[in-house]
Amino acid sequence: MSGAAAVRPLVAVLDYGIGNLRSAQKGLERVGADARLTSDSGLIRDADAVVLPGVGHFGTCMRQLRATGLEAPALDAVDSGRPFLGICVGMQMLFEDSTEAPGVPGLAVLPGSVRLLPEGVVRPQMQWNRLDVRRPECPLLVGLTDGAWMYFVHSYAAHTDDDLVAATCDYPTPITAAVERGQLWATQFHPEKSGDAGKRLAQNFVDAVAASSGNR
């Protein structure tokens, strides 16, 4: 554990009843966070950072987030400027919409839409793939050079403004792998399934949360 993360910042992992959300929580605990899987709006409001994981279908995830009353706390967390991390479908949910679920709006925190991977590739991309780091100054990517291996499981990918894209992967054309806007970050890959490189990214996030909470 790094010195910055030794304060064990409180990280709320949003529990809206989809998939194995606990794996994201455990991954953060392993690098020094007091990570709690929760649907408690008060805890989410008081947390130093918020994480939105997601697996499966965009429409199902969005409907569940709304049904469990967690859309407003998620948006409030983003608006507060606290560190926020979206993972896999949790990243996709931050955009305006997805062709996977026409008519189901996303959170619209970030501009752009999520679209099916192009013709001619295996869908889903379910494999390890190398990162092309576009923004080496991104706090989430510190120490992760070009070529770091991360684990992907997805059939859809975000299309957004170039200045938000922190990293891509080739499949075989560039696919958005990570985005950054202020202290809002999101990854299409699963850090908790990505070995040492994923652990480093999770550590970077917790260190950024610890530094941010110390300035609040």
C-alpha positions as CSV (number, residue, x, y, z in Angstrom):
1,M,0.0,0.0,0.0
2,S,1.3,3.4,-0.9
3,G,1.6,6.3,1.6
4,A,-1.3,8.2,0.0
5,A,-3.6,5.2,0.2
6,A,-2.7,4.4,3.8
7,V,-5.6,6.6,5.0
8,R,-8.1,4.0,3.6
9,P,-10.4,6.4,1.8
10,L,-14.1,5.4,1.8
11,V,-15.2,4.3,-1.7
12,A,-18.9,3.5,-2.4
13,V,-19.3,0.8,-5.0
14,L,-22.9,1.2,-6.2
15,D,-25.0,-2.0,-5.5
16,Y,-27.9,-2.1,-8.0
17,G,-28.1,-5.8,-8.2
18,I,-26.4,-6.5,-11.5
19,G,-23.6,-9.1,-12.0
20,N,-20.6,-9.7,-9.7
21,L,-20.3,-6.2,-8.3
22,R,-18.4,-7.6,-5.3
23,S,-15.3,-8.3,-7.5
24,A,-14.8,-4.6,-8.0
25,Q,-15.2,-4.0,-4.3
26,K,-12.6,-6.6,-3.4
27,G,-10.2,-5.3,-6.0
28,L,-10.3,-1.9,-4.4
29,E,-10.0,-3.4,-0.9
30,R,-6.8,-5.2,-1.9
31,V,-5.1,-1.8,-2.7
32,G,-6.1,-0.1,0.5
33,A,-9.6,1.4,0.1
34,D,-12.4,1.1,2.6
35,A,-14.6,-0.1,-0.3
36,R,-18.3,-0.8,0.5
37,L,-20.8,-2.3,-1.8
38,T,-23.9,-0.2,-1.0
39,S,-27.2,1.2,-2.1
40,D,-27.4,3.6,0.9
41,S,-27.7,7.1,-0.5
42,G,-26.3,8.6,2.7
43,L,-23.2,6.5,2.5
44,I,-22.8,7.3,-1.2
45,R,-23.1,11.0,-0.4
46,D,-20.5,10.8,2.4
47,A,-18.0,8.6,0.5
48,D,-14.7,10.0,-0.7
49,A,-15.3,8.4,-4.1
50,V,-17.9,6.4,-6.0
51,V,-17.5,3.4,-8.4
52,L,-20.1,2.3,-10.9
53,P,-19.3,-1.2,-12.1
54,G,-21.5,-3.0,-14.7
55,V,-21.7,-6.2,-16.7
56,G,-24.2,-7.6,-19.2
57,H,-26.8,-5.5,-21.1
58,F,-26.8,-1.7,-21.2
59,G,-30.6,-1.5,-21.0
60,T,-30.9,-3.9,-18.1
61,C,-28.2,-2.1,-16.1
62,M,-29.8,1.3,-16.7
63,R,-33.2,0.1,-15.7
64,Q,-31.9,-1.5,-12.6
65,L,-29.9,1.6,-11.6
66,R,-33.1,3.6,-11.9
67,A,-35.3,1.0,-10.2
68,T,-33.0,0.9,-7.2
69,G,-33.0,4.7,-6.9
70,L,-29.3,5.0,-7.5
71,E,-29.4,7.2,-10.7
72,A,-29.7,10.4,-8.7
73,P,-26.9,9.5,-6.2
74,A,-24.7,8.6,-9.0
75,L,-25.3,11.9,-10.8
76,D,-24.9,13.8,-7.6
77,A,-21.5,12.1,-7.0
78,V,-20.3,13.1,-10.5
79,D,-21.6,16.7,-10.0
80,S,-19.8,16.9,-6.7
81,G,-16.4,16.6,-8.4
82,R,-15.3,13.7,-6.2
83,P,-13.3,10.9,-7.9
84,F,-15.7,8.6,-9.8
85,L,-14.8,5.4,-11.7
86,G,-17.0,3.6,-14.2
87,I,-16.1,0.0,-15.1
88,C,-17.1,-1.9,-18.3
89,V,-20.9,-1.4,-18.8
90,G,-20.5,1.2,-15.9
91,M,-18.4,3.2,-18.3
92,Q,-21.0,2.8,-21.1
93,M,-23.7,4.0,-18.8
94,L,-22.0,7.4,-18.5
95,F,-22.8,8.2,-22.1
96,E,-26.0,9.4,-23.7
97,D,-27.2,6.1,-25.2
98,S,-26.4,2.7,-26.6
99,T,-27.5,0.9,-29.7
100,E,-27.7,-2.2,-27.5
101,A,-30.9,-0.7,-26.0
102,P,-32.6,1.8,-28.3
103,G,-34.8,4.2,-26.4
104,V,-33.1,3.7,-23.0
105,P,-31.2,6.8,-22.1
106,G,-27.8,6.6,-20.4
107,L,-26.7,9.0,-17.6
108,A,-25.5,11.5,-20.3
109,V,-22.6,12.6,-18.1
110,L,-20.3,12.3,-21.1
111,P,-21.1,13.2,-24.7
112,G,-21.3,10.4,-27.2
113,S,-22.9,7.1,-27.7
114,V,-22.1,3.4,-27.4
115,R,-22.1,1.3,-30.5
116,L,-21.7,-2.3,-31.6
117,L,-18.1,-3.3,-32.4
118,P,-17.5,-3.2,-36.2
119,E,-18.3,-5.9,-38.7
120,G,-15.5,-8.4,-39.2
121,V,-14.4,-8.8,-35.6
122,V,-15.3,-11.5,-33.1
123,R,-18.1,-10.2,-30.7
124,P,-17.7,-10.0,-27.8
125,Q,-14.0,-9.1,-27.5
126,M,-13.3,-11.5,-24.7
127,Q,-9.5,-11.4,-24.3
128,W,-6.5,-9.6,-23.1
129,N,-5.5,-6.6,-25.2
130,R,-2.8,-4.0,-25.1
131,L,-3.5,-0.4,-24.1
132,D,-2.4,2.5,-26.3
133,V,-2.1,5.2,-23.7
134,R,-3.2,8.5,-25.3
135,R,-2.9,10.6,-22.1
136,P,0.1,9.5,-20.1
137,E,-0.5,12.3,-17.6
138,C,-3.8,10.8,-16.6
139,P,-3.6,9.9,-12.9
140,L,-5.4,6.6,-13.5
141,L,-2.7,5.5,-15.9
142,V,0.5,6.5,-14.0
143,G,3.1,3.7,-14.5
144,L,1.1,2.0,-17.2
145,T,3.1,2.4,-20.4
146,D,1.9,1.6,-23.9
147,G,1.4,-2.1,-24.3
148,A,0.0,-2.8,-20.8
149,W,-2.3,-5.8,-20.9
150,M,-5.9,-5.5,-19.7
151,Y,-8.8,-7.9,-19.8
152,F,-11.8,-7.0,-21.9
153,V,-15.3,-8.5,-22.2
154,H,-17.6,-6.4,-24.4
155,S,-19.5,-6.2,-27.7
156,Y,-20.1,-2.5,-27.6
157,A,-17.7,0.5,-27.3
158,A,-18.0,4.2,-26.6
159,H,-17.7,6.8,-29.4
160,T,-16.9,10.2,-27.8
161,D,-14.8,13.4,-28.1
162,D,-11.1,12.7,-28.8
163,D,-10.1,14.9,-25.9
164,L,-11.8,12.6,-23.4
165,V,-10.1,9.5,-24.6
166,A,-7.2,8.5,-22.2
167,A,-6.4,5.1,-23.8
168,T,-7.5,2.9,-26.7
169,C,-6.9,-0.7,-27.7
170,D,-6.7,-2.1,-31.3
171,Y,-9.5,-4.5,-32.3
172,P,-8.1,-4.1,-35.0
173,T,-9.1,-0.4,-35.3
174,P,-8.8,1.8,-32.2
175,I,-11.5,1.2,-29.6
176,T,-12.1,3.5,-26.6
177,A,-10.6,1.7,-23.6
178,A,-10.5,4.5,-21.0
179,V,-11.8,8.1,-20.7
180,E,-11.0,11.0,-18.4
181,R,-12.8,14.2,-17.5
182,G,-11.4,15.9,-14.4
183,Q,-11.7,13.3,-11.6
184,L,-14.2,11.3,-13.6
185,W,-12.6,8.2,-15.1
186,A,-13.9,5.1,-16.7
187,T,-12.5,1.9,-18.3
188,Q,-14.0,-0.5,-20.8
189,F,-11.7,-3.3,-19.4
190,H,-12.0,-4.9,-16.0
191,P,-9.1,-3.7,-13.7
192,E,-10.0,-6.3,-11.1
193,K,-9.4,-9.1,-13.7
194,S,-6.3,-7.6,-15.3
195,G,-3.5,-8.9,-13.1
196,D,-0.6,-6.6,-12.0
197,A,-1.5,-3.9,-14.5
198,G,-5.1,-3.8,-13.3
199,K,-3.9,-3.7,-9.7
200,R,-1.7,-0.8,-10.5
201,L,-4.6,1.1,-12.0
202,A,-6.8,0.4,-9.0
203,Q,-3.9,1.6,-6.8
204,N,-3.7,4.8,-8.8
205,F,-7.4,5.4,-8.3
206,V,-7.2,4.8,-4.6
207,D,-4.2,7.1,-4.3
208,A,-6.0,9.8,-6.3
209,V,-9.0,9.4,-3.9
210,A,-6.8,9.7,-0.9
211,A,-5.2,12.8,-2.2
212,S,-8.5,14.3,-3.1
213,S,-10.1,13.5,0.3
214,G,-7.2,15.1,2.0
215,N,-8.0,18.4,0.3
216,R,-11.7,18.4,1.0
